[in-house]
Amino acid sequence: MTMSEYHRNVYANIELARNRKGLTKGELANEIGISKSALSFVLNRLKNGKTINTKTLEKWADALNVPFSFFFEVNGN
């Protein structure tokens, strides 16, 4: 798996966790204390194979009630 694929996998796992919790992107943004446009910016970075700050992922893990390691699992398993 390339680094770009790895980051796209993190994106997919965020979306999986968000959908499982039943949150819209706007609701997730509110829970982590950022604007919806900021959330979209970060998600687009991951979707395009770019990296993001791990502190950001820690906040998202808390908001989505998943362990931090969930984001790095292949196919959410």
C-alpha positions as CSV (number, residue, x, y, z in Angstrom):
1,M,0.0,0.0,0.0
2,T,1.4,3.4,-1.0
3,M,1.2,6.4,1.4
4,S,-1.5,7.9,-0.8
5,E,-3.5,4.7,-0.6
6,Y,-2.9,4.6,3.2
7,H,-4.3,8.2,3.6
8,R,-7.3,7.4,1.4
9,N,-7.9,4.4,3.6
10,V,-7.9,6.7,6.7
11,Y,-10.5,8.9,4.8
12,A,-12.7,5.8,4.1
13,N,-12.5,4.8,7.8
14,I,-13.5,8.3,9.0
15,E,-16.5,8.2,6.6
16,L,-17.4,4.6,7.8
17,A,-17.3,5.7,11.5
18,R,-19.3,8.9,10.7
19,N,-22.0,7.0,8.9
20,R,-22.2,4.3,11.6
21,K,-22.7,7.0,14.2
22,G,-25.3,8.7,11.9
23,L,-23.7,12.1,11.8
24,T,-23.7,14.5,8.9
25,K,-20.4,16.3,8.1
26,G,-21.9,19.4,9.7
27,E,-22.7,17.6,12.9
28,L,-19.2,16.0,13.0
29,A,-17.7,19.5,12.5
30,N,-19.7,20.9,15.4
31,E,-18.7,18.0,17.7
32,I,-15.0,18.6,17.0
33,G,-15.3,22.4,17.1
34,I,-14.5,23.3,13.5
35,S,-16.4,24.7,10.6
36,K,-18.0,22.4,8.0
37,S,-15.7,23.9,5.4
38,A,-12.6,23.2,7.5
39,L,-13.8,19.6,8.0
40,S,-14.3,19.3,4.2
41,F,-10.9,20.7,3.6
42,V,-9.2,18.1,5.8
43,L,-11.3,15.2,4.4
44,N,-10.4,16.3,0.9
45,R,-6.7,16.2,1.8
46,L,-7.1,12.6,2.9
47,K,-9.3,11.6,0.0
48,N,-6.5,13.0,-2.3
49,G,-3.9,11.0,-0.6
50,K,-2.4,13.8,1.6
51,T,-1.5,13.6,5.3
52,I,-3.2,15.4,8.2
53,N,-2.2,16.2,11.8
54,T,-2.6,13.3,14.2
55,K,-4.0,15.7,16.8
56,T,-6.9,16.2,14.4
57,L,-7.5,12.5,14.2
58,E,-7.5,12.2,18.0
59,K,-10.3,14.7,18.2
60,W,-12.2,12.8,15.5
61,A,-11.8,9.5,17.2
62,D,-13.3,10.9,20.4
63,A,-16.2,12.5,18.5
64,L,-16.9,9.3,16.6
65,N,-16.4,7.0,19.7
66,V,-13.8,4.8,17.9
67,P,-10.2,4.0,19.0
68,F,-7.6,6.1,17.3
69,S,-6.2,2.9,15.7
70,F,-9.6,2.4,13.9
71,F,-8.6,5.0,11.3
72,F,-5.5,2.9,10.3
73,E,-7.2,-0.4,9.9
74,V,-7.6,-1.7,6.3
75,N,-11.3,-1.8,5.3
76,G,-12.4,-0.8,8.8
77,N,-11.6,-4.2,10.2
